[in-house]
Every structure is written in C-alpha cells, then in structure tokens.
Amino acid sequence: MSSPIIDPRIKLRHLAAFVETVRQDGVAPAAATLGLTQPAISKSLAELEDILGVALFDRARRKLVLTGFGETFLRHANAAISALRQGIDAVGPARGTQAIVRLGALPTVEVEVVPQAVAAFSAGPLACRVHIESGPSPHLLALLRIGAIDFVVGRMPDPGVMAGLVFEHLYSETLQLVVRPGHPLLSASQPDLRLIGGFPALMPPRGAIIRPTVEALLVASGLGRLPQEIETVSNSFGRAYTLLTDAVWFISRSVVAGDLERGDLAALPLDMAASHGAVGITTRAGAEFDLSTGALMAAVRTAAQGR
C-alpha cells in the first residue's frame, strides 16, 4: 500500500496557527485574528511540533523566536496555504462566485497611482471585485507570502526581506518635509535640516520602508533621533496634524503632491535628492496570475508612467 502524500495528523488548523503566530508575532494576536482562544493556538503549535519531531520556536527567550527548523517549515507552510488559496480561487467560477483581485497598497501609492489604476481597471473588460489592503510594509508582505493578497504596490522592500519575492521597478520618488502654510521654518534665512529639531516630527514607524531613509537623513545632518517624534502611517492623521500644529511631516512626495499644488501644505526648501527610492510591484517568486489580476497589474504600470 502506498504511503500517504502528507502525514494525516497535520491539519490546516496546525498550519494556520503556526503561520499566523509568526505573522502576528505572538500567540495572543494570532488567536484574535483566527477567532480562537490562546490555549487552542498553543495546543495546535504543540501538536505540530510533536508531529514534526522538532522545535519550531525557541521558547528560552522572552518572545517567540523561530528555530532553524521553524524558518524552514515556515517557507513551506506559506507555500502550502498559498497553493490551497489559489486552488480555491481557481474553482471559484465553477462554484458561482465572483472573481476578486487583492492588492496591497503602501501609503506611497494610495493617493494617486492605485486609485487611477483601479478606476481604469474597473472600466475595462476584465473588471471584477477588488480588495485593497493598506498598512505598513511588514503587514502587507506577510499577507503576500501566504497568498492573502496577490501583489503589493509601493516602495521597494529592504533586500533583507525579499527572499521568495520579486520586485518590478516602475519609478522613483523622493521624500518631502512638509509643513503648514505660514510655518516658522518657511521664513528661515538659510534652510537647514538641523532646524527641524525644535519642532514635532511626524515619522514613519520602525519597520516602514522609508524609515531607514529618514534615519539616514537625520544622521547625515547630525541630528540623530529627534526629541519629539510621532510615528504614523496614516495619511489622514498626518495631513490633519500638520495643518493643526507646527509639526514637520516626513512623507513620500506623491502622497502630498496635490496638497502642495493647491498650497494647502508647503514643502521645506531642502535638497532631498538623497532620499530617492524605487516604487513598484512586489509579487511572490514564480506566482502565476489570472487574467483579471494581470489586467490590474497592467493598469498600475500605466498609472505609474511619467512619474
């Protein structure tokens, strides 16, 4: 008698508990995401380790850290869940369900590129439901790896997290230091990045793609860490807080391009050439796309032209 393709003791709940615990960086948030109790997640993880015969987590530390076995199994678990999700989506039309394209949009492209692309796609012959997930890069890349979204649009991730992923460059853009009209720094006789140290700063959070660029700019100017940092990925909050206070907002230029053209916000007259970064599409290596997903990706490329 032939052996089973996979150990029948391994269930989908084991893989889901493992992958979500890693993605959420803990048992408690994984349980909340999956709608289960913490003991149920812990039990699934213990069962999985017992079945595999190896430790997936190093529990000697204060927080869960993957062992070498855990890192290896994570790649295959992500691939298995992604393949299953693609299989379900592939038979969707036969079950009478409507096709859906899922994309992740970083703040860099939420204002112009993605809205324009979705509008063009929705007017085309391959239009279908579109789900747009927003948030910081680690969140979106985690969803991309498990197949919860089809591709991510935004700044290129750090090379250190690109294993198993592919980046397609579309255009480059700089950061901008933005303030309200009438801000004291706009009347400075000699613009200097060091002058922002006396004002609140709206910063991308640690883990955000543009955070290292911001930190490099501050170190190069001799500032280092600013005394009044407010971390946010919310464009709405950033815009409102900048207009309300004397804060200086570190933000990708495309996010505030319309505000700057209308005069609602003002850019500090500083040389930001060193902050150039690549913007494009990130996908899973070897991923195959259906016609609708390919059409939306093509619409993103068109919307990015000339930037």
Beta strands, then each sheet from edge to edge (+ up, - down):
strand 1: 57-58
strand 2: 65-66
strand 3: 100-105
strand 4: 129-134
strand 5: 151-155
strand 6: 165-173
strand 7: 175-179
strand 8: 201-203
strand 9: 229-231
strand 10: 248-252
strand 11: 266-267
strand 12: 277-284
sheet 1: 1+ 2-
sheet 2: 4+ 3+ 5+ 12- 6+
sheet 3: 9+ 8+ 10+ 7- 11+
end
